[in-house]
Amino acid sequence: MQIKKTFFIALLALAAASASATTTFNVRDFGAKGDGRTLDHTAINAAIEAAEKAGGGQVCLPAGTYLSGSIRLKSNIDLHLESGATILAAPSSMKAYDESESFGGFPEYQDGGHTYFHNSLIWAEGQHNVSITGRGTIDGEGLTKKDTEKAGNVQGGSIGTGDKAIALKLCRNILIRDVTIYRGGHFAIIVTGCEIGTIDNVTIDTNRDGIDIDCCKYLSVTNCKVNTPNDDAIVLKSSYALKRPSACEHITIANCTVTGYKLGTFIDGTYQPEKVNWVCGRIKLGTESNGGYRNITITNCTCMWSSGLAFEEVDQGRMENIVVSNITLEHVHHYPIYITTGCRNRGPKEVTTPSYAANISISNVIATDCDSLAGIIITGMADEPLHNISLQDIYVEFRGGGEAYPAGKSYREQGTNYPEPRWAGPTPAYGLYARHVDGLRLRNVRFALQRPDGRPAILLDDVKNEVIVDVEH
């Protein structure tokens, strides 16, 4: 019996080894050098194509530095970066990136970075069961990072050079896990129109946005660490990139840390705070918001040296059923919590419905060392107020030092303005300013000051059906 058992185990091991041999494709076997000087994306793409013809498998990058242009992911492929492996984005001068696709003569109501995808370092469109895994690194050194970088009259996102580290569009069953992204370009990760997926345990230290999830369903972002000193960290959007309004819905963000340290100092462990920028390190919904947001959960996250939480619906979509809990914010730029609607209406003129927001619950938040510019901001529109906004178990410590609001001055209505509180100036209250709200509940909310402030703690303007219980300041 023991001989039979041993023989059976040996057969299983042989079968497993055989399966591994037929489903793992080492890019070195397809000509990749990994020397940091030779362009390797042609070899990597050849390995991907071979894996696709075989029905799928793992395309493996062993330790080494793979100088690359565009890598095209295919269905049923796991692009696996072993420890010590780095995909290094080639400089634009090497002309190694795929050309931007045509947007088909349709008006572009969204930024170029949300419109074009094929000129990314790693991209896939219309694929399924795609993954990028492993303890290796993606270094976007050669990627562009600013809308102001132009070729002719065309802005970032369509300028013909590498624009984003990872771009997945209209894919199903996606996974990005364990990799590190440094200098991710316009977006380190952008996922557009995708359904069912996970971004887990990813570390990002980048010069623009970290993770953008646009017009997606059933996605989770978990256990990620995202450092973005010059832009947003984790962002949900619902742009017109699919040429129709498409909601971003059923999304979970959990157990993540976002920061605003100087570029590279999160990865190297020196953690040097960046000076206050126009925005940095934020968890945000917006600004592109044609399709709206529905059934969003954000929980157990930490934000340091960053802007606060922002929820912005300004392009005629519906933002509803948003639940936020168990958040810590430390050293907060500009404001701790911002909820707003507006009428920027960046979309087809035929759409006439106003932006709408309702059923937003935020609880168990501790925010310390907050900028004195603005308190918590909750603002709707005069003809379409916010509905059913709840803040519970909130503690916010402000730096204070603000001056009394000038008599007769009104805080800027959102209107068609870009929804950024920095440009609206100080709020009339240091703790919470709410305007155009129907149904506001505050329970166990405490505001504290490091030094005196000339403004009141709370100011409500055109707010009805409010319930205020256990509020201290």
C-alpha positions as CSV (number, residue, x, y, z in Angstrom):
1,M,0.0,0.0,0.0
2,Q,2.8,2.4,0.8
3,I,4.4,1.7,-2.6
4,K,1.2,2.4,-4.4
5,K,0.7,5.6,-2.3
6,T,4.3,6.8,-3.1
7,F,3.8,6.0,-6.8
8,F,0.5,8.0,-6.8
9,I,2.1,11.0,-5.2
10,A,5.0,10.8,-7.7
11,L,2.5,10.8,-10.6
12,L,0.7,13.9,-9.1
13,A,4.1,15.7,-8.8
14,L,5.0,14.8,-12.4
15,A,1.6,16.0,-13.6
16,A,2.0,19.3,-11.8
17,A,5.5,19.8,-13.2
18,S,4.2,19.0,-16.7
19,A,1.3,21.5,-16.3
20,S,3.7,24.2,-15.0
21,A,6.0,23.6,-18.0
22,T,3.1,24.0,-20.4
23,T,1.6,27.1,-18.8
24,T,4.6,29.2,-17.9
25,F,6.3,31.3,-20.5
26,N,9.7,32.7,-19.6
27,V,10.3,35.9,-21.6
28,R,14.0,35.1,-21.7
29,D,13.1,32.1,-23.9
30,F,11.6,34.6,-26.4
31,G,14.7,36.8,-26.6
32,A,14.3,39.3,-23.7
33,K,17.7,40.4,-22.3
34,G,16.7,42.1,-19.1
35,D,19.9,44.2,-19.2
36,G,18.2,47.6,-19.0
37,R,19.6,48.7,-22.4
38,T,17.9,46.5,-24.9
39,L,14.2,47.1,-25.8
40,D,12.5,43.9,-24.5
41,H,8.8,44.6,-25.1
42,T,8.9,42.8,-28.5
43,A,10.1,39.6,-26.8
44,I,7.6,40.1,-23.9
45,N,4.7,40.5,-26.4
46,A,5.9,37.4,-28.3
47,A,5.7,35.4,-25.0
48,I,2.2,36.8,-24.4
49,E,1.1,35.8,-27.9
50,A,2.5,32.3,-27.5
51,A,0.7,31.9,-24.1
52,E,-2.5,33.2,-25.8
53,K,-2.3,30.6,-28.6
54,A,-1.7,27.9,-25.9
55,G,-5.0,28.9,-24.2
56,G,-3.4,31.1,-21.6
57,G,-0.8,30.9,-18.9
58,Q,1.7,32.8,-16.9
59,V,4.2,35.1,-18.7
60,C,7.1,35.3,-16.3
61,L,9.8,38.0,-16.0
62,P,12.7,36.7,-14.0
63,A,15.0,39.2,-12.1
64,G,16.4,41.8,-14.4
65,T,15.6,45.2,-15.9
66,Y,13.4,45.1,-19.0
67,L,13.5,48.3,-21.0
68,S,10.1,48.4,-22.7
69,G,7.6,50.2,-24.8
70,S,4.0,49.0,-25.0
71,I,3.2,45.6,-23.7
72,R,-0.2,44.2,-24.8
73,L,-2.0,42.0,-22.4
74,K,-4.3,39.3,-23.7
75,S,-7.1,37.1,-22.3
76,N,-6.2,34.4,-19.8
77,I,-2.7,35.8,-19.2
78,D,-0.9,36.5,-15.9
79,L,2.0,38.9,-16.5
80,H,4.2,37.9,-13.5
81,L,7.1,40.0,-12.3
82,E,9.4,37.9,-10.1
83,S,11.3,39.6,-7.2
84,G,14.1,41.6,-8.7
85,A,12.3,42.1,-12.0
86,T,11.7,45.7,-13.2
87,I,9.8,46.8,-16.3
88,L,11.4,50.1,-17.2
89,A,9.5,52.5,-19.4
90,A,11.5,53.5,-22.4
91,P,12.1,57.2,-23.2
92,S,9.9,58.8,-25.8
93,S,12.9,59.2,-28.1
94,M,13.0,55.4,-28.7
95,K,9.5,55.5,-30.2
96,A,8.6,52.2,-28.6
97,Y,5.0,52.9,-27.6
98,D,1.8,52.1,-29.6
99,E,0.0,54.9,-31.2
100,S,-3.1,56.4,-29.5
101,E,-6.3,54.9,-30.8
102,S,-8.8,57.1,-32.6
103,F,-11.8,58.3,-30.5
104,G,-14.0,58.0,-33.6
105,G,-14.8,61.6,-34.2
106,F,-16.9,61.7,-31.0
107,P,-16.5,64.8,-28.7
108,E,-14.0,64.4,-25.9
109,Y,-15.8,65.5,-22.8
110,Q,-13.0,64.1,-20.6
111,D,-9.3,64.7,-20.3
112,G,-6.9,63.1,-22.7
113,G,-5.7,60.7,-20.1
114,H,-9.2,59.2,-19.9
115,T,-9.6,59.1,-23.6
116,Y,-6.6,57.2,-25.0
117,F,-5.1,54.0,-23.7
118,H,-3.0,52.2,-26.3
119,N,0.0,54.4,-25.8
120,S,0.5,53.0,-22.3
121,L,3.3,50.9,-21.0
122,I,1.0,48.0,-20.2
123,W,-2.4,47.9,-21.7
124,A,-5.4,45.7,-22.6
125,E,-8.8,46.4,-24.2
126,G,-11.7,44.0,-24.4
127,Q,-9.9,41.1,-22.7
128,H,-10.8,38.8,-19.9
129,N,-9.0,37.0,-17.1
130,V,-6.0,39.3,-17.2
131,S,-3.6,39.8,-14.3
132,I,-0.4,41.6,-13.4
133,T,1.2,40.0,-10.3
134,G,4.5,39.4,-8.5
135,R,6.9,41.3,-6.2
136,G,8.6,43.1,-9.1
137,T,8.6,46.7,-10.0
138,I,7.2,48.8,-12.9
139,D,9.3,52.0,-13.3
140,G,7.6,54.6,-15.6
141,E,10.7,56.7,-15.9
142,G,10.1,57.3,-19.6
143,L,6.4,58.1,-19.3
144,T,4.8,61.6,-19.7
145,K,3.1,62.9,-16.6
146,K,1.6,66.3,-17.4
147,D,-1.3,67.6,-19.5
148,T,0.9,70.5,-20.4
149,E,3.4,68.3,-22.2
150,K,2.2,68.9,-25.8
151,A,2.9,67.8,-29.3
152,G,1.3,70.3,-31.6
153,N,-2.1,71.2,-30.2
154,V,-2.7,67.8,-28.5
155,Q,-2.4,67.4,-24.8
156,G,-1.3,64.6,-22.5
157,G,-3.0,61.3,-23.1
158,S,-2.8,61.4,-26.9
159,I,0.6,62.7,-27.6
160,G,2.0,59.5,-29.1
161,T,4.4,58.7,-26.3
162,G,4.0,56.5,-23.2
163,D,1.4,58.0,-21.0
164,K,0.3,55.6,-18.3
165,A,1.9,52.6,-16.5
166,I,-1.1,50.3,-16.6
167,A,-4.3,50.9,-18.6
168,L,-7.2,48.3,-18.8
169,K,-10.3,49.1,-20.7
170,L,-13.5,47.1,-21.1
171,C,-11.9,44.1,-19.5
172,R,-13.6,41.5,-17.3
173,N,-12.1,39.5,-14.4
174,I,-9.0,41.6,-13.8
175,L,-6.3,41.3,-11.0
176,I,-3.4,43.5,-10.1
177,R,-1.5,42.3,-7.1
178,D,1.7,42.7,-5.2
179,V,3.6,44.8,-7.7
180,T,5.3,48.2,-7.0
181,I,4.8,51.1,-9.4
182,Y,7.3,54.0,-9.3
183,R,6.8,57.1,-11.5
184,G,3.5,55.9,-13.1
185,G,3.1,58.7,-15.6
186,H,-0.3,60.4,-16.1
187,F,-1.9,57.5,-14.2
188,A,-0.1,54.7,-12.5
189,I,-3.2,52.5,-12.9
190,I,-6.3,53.4,-14.9
191,V,-9.2,50.9,-15.2
192,T,-12.0,52.0,-17.4
193,G,-15.3,50.2,-18.2
194,C,-14.1,47.0,-16.5
195,E,-16.2,44.6,-14.5
196,I,-15.3,42.3,-11.7
197,G,-11.7,42.8,-10.5
198,T,-9.3,43.3,-7.6
199,I,-6.3,45.6,-7.1
200,D,-4.6,44.3,-4.0
201,N,-1.4,44.9,-2.0
202,V,0.0,47.3,-4.7
203,T,2.5,49.9,-3.7
204,I,2.6,53.1,-5.8
205,D,4.9,56.1,-5.5
206,T,4.1,58.3,-8.4
207,N,4.1,61.8,-9.9
208,R,0.4,62.1,-10.9
209,D,-2.7,60.0,-10.0
210,G,-2.2,56.6,-8.4
211,I,-5.3,54.5,-9.1
212,D,-8.2,55.7,-11.2
213,I,-11.3,53.6,-11.5
214,D,-13.6,54.9,-14.2
215,C,-17.1,53.6,-15.2
216,C,-16.4,50.2,-13.5
217,K,-18.5,47.7,-11.7
218,Y,-17.7,45.2,-8.9
219,L,-14.2,46.2,-8.2
220,S,-12.2,46.2,-5.0
221,V,-9.1,48.1,-4.0
222,T,-7.6,46.6,-0.9
223,N,-4.4,46.8,1.1
224,C,-2.7,49.3,-1.2
225,K,-0.2,52.0,-0.3
226,V,-0.4,55.0,-2.6
227,N,1.9,58.0,-2.4
228,T,0.9,60.9,-4.8
229,P,2.6,64.2,-3.8
230,N,1.2,66.1,-6.8
231,D,-2.3,64.6,-7.5
232,D,-5.0,62.2,-6.3
233,A,-4.2,58.8,-4.8
234,I,-7.3,56.7,-5.2
235,V,-10.0,58.1,-7.5
236,L,-13.3,56.9,-8.7
237,K,-14.6,58.6,-11.9
238,S,-17.5,58.2,-14.3
239,S,-16.4,60.0,-17.4
240,Y,-17.7,60.0,-20.9
241,A,-14.8,57.9,-22.1
242,L,-17.2,55.1,-23.2
243,K,-19.2,57.7,-25.2
244,R,-22.1,57.3,-22.9
245,P,-22.8,58.1,-19.2
246,S,-21.8,55.0,-17.3
247,A,-21.9,54.7,-13.5
248,C,-19.0,53.7,-11.3
249,E,-20.8,51.3,-9.0
250,H,-20.4,48.5,-6.5
251,I,-16.9,49.6,-5.6
252,T,-15.0,48.8,-2.3
253,I,-11.9,50.6,-1.1
254,A,-10.5,49.0,2.1
255,N,-7.4,48.9,4.2
256,C,-5.5,51.4,2.1
257,T,-2.9,54.0,3.0
258,V,-2.5,57.2,1.0
259,T,0.2,59.8,1.5
260,G,1.7,63.0,0.2
261,Y,5.4,62.5,0.6
262,K,8.0,63.7,-1.9
263,L,8.3,61.5,-4.9
264,G,10.5,58.4,-4.2
265,T,10.7,58.9,-0.5
266,F,7.9,56.5,0.3
267,I,9.7,53.7,-1.6
268,D,13.1,54.5,-0.1
269,G,11.7,54.9,3.4
270,T,12.8,58.4,4.1
271,Y,9.2,59.7,4.1
272,Q,9.8,63.4,3.5
273,P,6.5,65.4,3.4
274,E,5.9,67.4,0.2
275,K,5.0,71.0,0.5
276,V,1.3,71.8,0.2
277,N,0.4,71.5,-3.4
278,W,-2.9,72.2,-5.1
279,V,-3.9,68.7,-4.1
280,C,-2.1,65.6,-3.0
281,G,-2.7,62.1,-1.7
282,R,-6.5,62.3,-1.7
283,I,-9.3,59.6,-1.8
284,K,-11.8,61.1,-4.2
285,L,-15.0,60.7,-6.2
286,G,-14.8,63.0,-9.2
287,T,-14.4,65.3,-10.9
288,E,-15.4,63.5,-14.1
289,S,-18.9,62.4,-13.1
290,N,-21.3,62.0,-16.1
291,G,-22.5,58.5,-15.0
292,G,-22.4,59.1,-11.3
293,Y,-21.5,56.8,-8.4
294,R,-23.6,54.2,-6.7
295,N,-23.0,51.7,-3.8
296,I,-19.5,52.8,-2.9
297,T,-17.8,51.6,0.4
298,I,-14.6,53.2,1.7
299,T,-13.4,51.8,5.0
300,N,-10.4,51.3,7.2
301,C,-8.1,53.7,5.4
302,T,-5.3,56.1,6.5
303,C,-4.4,59.4,4.9
304,M,-1.2,61.3,5.9
305,W,0.2,64.6,4.6
306,S,-2.6,64.7,2.1
307,S,-5.8,66.4,1.2
308,G,-9.0,65.0,2.8
309,L,-11.9,62.9,1.5
310,A,-13.6,64.5,-1.6
311,F,-17.0,63.5,-3.1
312,E,-17.8,65.6,-6.2
313,E,-20.7,65.2,-8.6
314,V,-20.6,68.1,-11.1
315,D,-21.4,66.6,-14.5
316,Q,-25.1,65.7,-14.2
317,G,-24.8,62.2,-12.7
318,R,-26.2,60.8,-9.5
319,M,-24.0,60.2,-6.5
320,E,-25.8,58.0,-4.0
321,N,-25.4,55.3,-1.4
322,I,-21.9,56.2,-0.3
323,V,-20.7,54.7,3.0
324,V,-17.4,55.8,4.6
325,S,-16.2,54.5,7.9
326,N,-13.1,54.1,10.1
327,I,-10.8,56.7,8.5
328,T,-7.8,58.4,10.0
329,L,-6.4,61.6,8.5
330,E,-3.2,63.2,9.8
331,H,-1.6,66.5,8.6
332,V,-4.5,67.4,6.3
333,H,-4.1,69.9,3.5
334,H,-7.0,72.3,2.8
335,Y,-10.0,70.4,4.2
336,P,-10.8,67.1,5.9
337,I,-14.2,66.2,4.2
338,Y,-15.7,67.7,1.1
339,I,-19.1,66.8,-0.4
340,T,-20.5,68.9,-3.3
341,T,-22.6,69.0,-6.3
342,G,-22.3,71.5,-9.1
343,C,-23.2,72.3,-12.7
344,R,-20.0,72.2,-14.6
345,N,-22.0,69.9,-16.9
346,R,-19.1,68.6,-19.0
347,G,-21.0,66.5,-21.4
348,P,-23.5,66.6,-24.3
349,K,-25.7,69.7,-24.3
350,E,-28.8,67.5,-24.8
351,V,-28.5,66.2,-21.2
352,T,-30.5,68.6,-19.1
353,T,-30.8,66.7,-15.7
354,P,-29.0,68.4,-12.8
355,S,-26.3,66.8,-10.7
356,Y,-27.7,64.9,-7.7
357,A,-26.3,63.5,-4.5
358,A,-28.1,61.6,-1.7
359,N,-27.6,59.0,1.0
360,I,-24.0,59.7,2.1
361,S,-22.9,58.3,5.5
362,I,-19.5,59.1,7.0
363,S,-18.6,57.7,10.4
364,N,-15.7,57.0,12.8
365,V,-13.3,59.5,11.4
366,I,-10.4,61.0,13.3
367,A,-8.6,63.9,11.6
368,T,-5.7,65.8,13.2
369,D,-3.6,68.8,12.3
370,C,-6.0,70.0,9.7
371,D,-5.4,73.1,7.5
372,S,-7.3,76.2,8.7
373,L,-8.4,77.0,5.1
374,A,-11.6,75.1,5.3
375,G,-13.7,72.9,7.6
376,I,-15.9,70.1,6.6
377,I,-17.7,71.4,3.5
378,I,-21.2,70.1,2.5
379,T,-22.7,72.1,-0.4
380,G,-25.5,71.4,-2.9
381,M,-27.2,73.7,-5.3
382,A,-30.0,76.1,-4.6
383,D,-32.4,74.4,-7.0
384,E,-31.1,70.8,-6.2
385,P,-30.0,70.4,-2.6
386,L,-28.0,67.4,-1.2
387,H,-30.2,64.8,0.4
388,N,-29.7,62.7,3.5
389,I,-26.2,63.4,4.6
390,S,-25.0,61.9,7.9
391,L,-21.8,62.5,9.9
392,Q,-21.4,60.4,13.1
393,D,-18.5,59.8,15.5
394,I,-16.3,62.5,14.0
395,Y,-13.3,64.2,15.7
396,V,-11.5,66.9,13.8
397,E,-8.6,69.0,15.1
398,F,-7.8,72.2,13.2
399,R,-4.7,74.4,13.3
400,G,-6.9,77.4,13.8
401,G,-5.8,81.0,13.3
402,G,-8.5,81.9,10.8
403,E,-9.9,85.4,10.6
404,A,-13.5,86.3,11.1
405,Y,-15.5,86.1,7.8
406,P,-16.1,89.6,6.4
407,A,-19.6,90.9,7.0
408,G,-21.8,90.5,3.9
409,K,-19.4,88.2,2.1
410,S,-20.9,85.0,0.6
411,Y,-19.0,81.8,0.2
412,R,-18.6,81.0,-3.5
413,E,-21.5,79.0,-5.0
414,Q,-20.1,75.9,-6.8
415,G,-22.0,76.6,-10.0
416,T,-19.8,76.0,-13.1
417,N,-16.5,76.4,-11.2
418,Y,-13.9,73.6,-10.9
419,P,-14.8,71.9,-7.6
420,E,-11.6,72.7,-5.6
421,P,-12.0,74.4,-2.2
422,R,-8.6,76.0,-2.4
423,W,-9.9,78.4,-5.1
424,A,-13.0,79.2,-3.2
425,G,-11.1,80.6,-0.3
426,P,-11.6,80.2,3.5
427,T,-15.0,78.8,4.6
428,P,-17.2,81.0,6.8
429,A,-17.0,78.4,9.6
430,Y,-13.8,76.7,10.8
431,G,-15.5,73.4,11.6
432,L,-18.4,72.7,9.3
433,Y,-20.1,74.8,6.6
434,A,-23.2,73.4,5.0
435,R,-25.4,75.0,2.3
436,H,-28.4,73.7,0.2
437,V,-28.9,70.5,2.1
438,D,-32.2,68.7,2.9
439,G,-31.6,66.2,5.7
440,L,-28.3,66.7,7.6
441,R,-27.6,64.6,10.7
442,L,-24.7,65.3,13.0
443,R,-24.2,62.9,15.9
444,N,-21.2,62.8,18.3
445,V,-19.1,65.3,16.3
446,R,-16.3,67.2,18.0
447,F,-14.2,70.1,16.7
448,A,-10.9,71.2,18.4
449,L,-8.5,74.0,17.8
450,Q,-4.7,74.2,18.2
451,R,-5.1,78.0,18.5
452,P,-8.1,80.4,18.4
453,D,-10.1,81.0,15.2
454,G,-12.2,84.0,14.4
455,R,-14.9,82.0,12.7
456,P,-17.8,80.1,14.3
457,A,-17.5,76.3,14.5
458,I,-20.6,75.6,12.5
459,L,-22.6,77.6,10.0
460,L,-25.7,76.2,8.2
461,D,-27.1,78.1,5.2
462,D,-30.3,76.9,3.5
463,V,-30.3,73.6,5.4
464,K,-33.5,72.0,6.5
465,N,-34.5,68.8,8.3
466,E,-31.3,68.9,10.2
467,V,-30.7,66.8,13.4
468,I,-27.8,67.8,15.6
469,V,-26.9,65.7,18.6
470,D,-23.8,65.7,20.8
471,V,-21.8,68.3,18.9
472,E,-18.9,69.9,20.8
473,H,-16.5,72.7,19.9
